[in-house]
């Protein structure tokens, strides 16, 4: 089935898009987080499916991905074999950090995934439910440190929205920012913080292994049948995290089309759809003008939310 799907996808593409000898994937975060996970997933499926000969990675964390964004812009201009992984977290970080560079300085190629977040606590935590954690946050938010990736990230926004739903100012949050999902996961596993917020895929293995307890997810529906949504816990908060790929500025139109064709072929593979289900990622495919229109809307909405929450 996978072989037939691959052949069908490639048959619909221009000849020059049928295989890329090497793909350089720039991840503006440390290994182990959601952006890195998406990049490694692309490598896994694209190489096995014959779409790419090999993948090379560069990771650079800091300031919600904006340090990596600046490096990508400065070093990859016009390169036809390079893609940057980015998403909702970077949109917020650009605003919060008043970054001198933005997603307007790179070329949108495709949005691939959308993922609900999850609020977790260590397995031996005194918080046995989201309602229990909410009570503590309502009483004294500053006494409940919550980890996440970068100040102003989607993790930070989720915590701010939860506090607002509890009748507390978002700026009272005790948010402990880490340069990526890997360090944040280490902090919660070591009980250095009371709770942590990240994408479901980043904590799924630890949840399944019983090392972390999932209290609630941030989507409109349940990601896991056993874990309630924030709305089901009485908190009117729904927010998901999108992730996509961007090419460097100055790339030739034909080269951009080749990268877009590569991602379109990847998206059709049965192996990619199976991986989405395994990771708990939603298929959120958008390309070309629809992706660009979505970006404009998301950037405007994020800036408004961050101002309302006192995070910008």
FENPENOR-V232879 format. One record per residue. N is the residue number from 1. RES is the residue in one letter. PHI is phi as a letter, one per 20 degrees, with the letter a starting at -180 (NA if undefined). Layout:
n/res/phi
N/RES/PHI
N/RES/PHI
//
This chain:
n/res/phi
1/X/NA
2/X/f
3/X/f
4/X/f
5/X/f
6/X/f
7/X/f
8/X/f
9/X/f
10/X/f
11/X/f
12/X/e
13/X/d
14/X/g
15/X/g
16/X/f
17/X/e
18/X/f
19/X/b
20/X/d
21/X/f
22/X/b
23/X/c
24/X/e
25/X/d
26/X/e
27/X/d
28/X/e
29/X/b
30/X/f
31/X/g
32/X/o
33/X/e
34/X/f
35/X/f
36/X/f
37/X/f
38/X/f
39/X/f
40/X/f
41/X/f
42/X/f
43/X/g
44/X/g
45/X/e
46/X/f
47/X/f
48/X/f
49/X/e
50/X/n
51/X/e
52/X/c
53/X/f
54/X/b
55/X/c
56/X/d
57/X/c
58/X/c
59/X/d
60/X/b
61/X/e
62/X/p
63/X/l
64/X/m
65/X/n
66/X/f
67/X/f
68/X/f
69/X/g
70/X/f
71/X/f
72/X/g
73/X/f
74/X/f
75/X/d
76/X/d
77/X/g
78/X/m
79/X/f
80/X/e
81/X/d
82/X/c
83/X/c
84/X/d
85/X/e
86/X/b
87/X/r
88/X/g
89/X/f
90/X/f
91/X/g
92/X/f
93/X/f
94/X/f
95/X/f
96/X/f
97/X/e
98/X/l
99/X/f
100/X/f
101/X/d
102/X/b
103/X/f
104/X/f
105/X/e
106/X/c
107/X/d
108/X/f
109/X/d
110/X/a
111/X/e
112/X/d
113/X/c
114/X/c
115/X/b
116/X/f
117/X/e
118/X/b
119/X/d
120/X/c
121/X/c
122/X/f
123/X/f
124/X/d
125/X/f
126/X/f
127/X/e
128/X/e
129/X/b
130/X/f
131/X/f
132/X/f
133/X/f
134/X/f
135/X/f
136/X/f
137/X/f
138/X/f
139/X/f
140/X/a
141/X/g
142/X/f
143/X/e
144/X/c
145/X/f
146/X/c
147/X/e
148/X/a
149/X/e
150/X/m
151/X/f
152/X/n
153/X/f
154/X/f
155/X/f
156/X/f
157/X/f
158/X/g
159/X/f
160/X/f
161/X/f
162/X/f
163/X/f
164/X/f
165/X/f
166/X/e
167/X/n
168/X/d
169/X/f
170/X/f
171/X/f
172/X/e
173/X/f
174/X/e
175/X/e
176/X/d
177/X/e
178/X/c
179/X/e
180/X/p
181/X/f
182/X/f
183/X/f
184/X/f
185/X/f
186/X/f
187/X/f
188/X/f
189/X/f
190/X/e
191/X/l
192/X/f
193/X/c
194/X/f
195/X/b
196/X/b
197/X/c
198/X/a
199/X/f
200/X/g
201/X/f
202/X/f
203/X/d
204/X/g
205/X/f
206/X/f
207/X/f
208/X/f
209/X/e
210/X/n
211/X/e
212/X/c
213/X/d
214/X/e
215/X/e
216/X/a
217/X/d
218/X/d
219/X/e
220/X/f
221/X/c
222/X/f
223/X/f
224/X/c
225/X/g
226/X/e
227/X/d
228/X/f
229/X/e
230/X/f
231/X/f
232/X/f
233/X/e
234/X/n
235/X/d
236/X/e
237/X/c
238/X/c
239/X/b
240/X/c
241/X/d
242/X/e
243/X/c
244/X/b
245/X/c
246/X/c
247/X/e
248/X/f
249/X/f
250/X/n
251/X/f
252/X/f
253/X/g
254/X/f
255/X/f
256/X/f
257/X/f
258/X/f
259/X/f
260/X/f
261/X/f
262/X/g
263/X/f
264/X/f
265/X/f
266/X/g
267/X/f
268/X/e
269/X/f
270/X/f
271/X/f
272/X/f
273/X/f
274/X/f
275/X/f
276/X/g
277/X/f
278/X/f
279/X/e
280/X/m
281/X/e
282/X/e
283/X/f
284/X/c
285/X/g
286/X/b
287/X/b
288/X/l
289/X/f
290/X/g
291/X/f
292/X/f
293/X/f
294/X/f
295/X/g
296/X/f
297/X/f
298/X/f
299/X/f
300/X/f
301/X/f
302/X/f
303/X/f
304/X/f
305/X/f
306/X/f
307/X/f
308/X/f
309/X/e
310/X/m
311/X/d
312/X/b
//
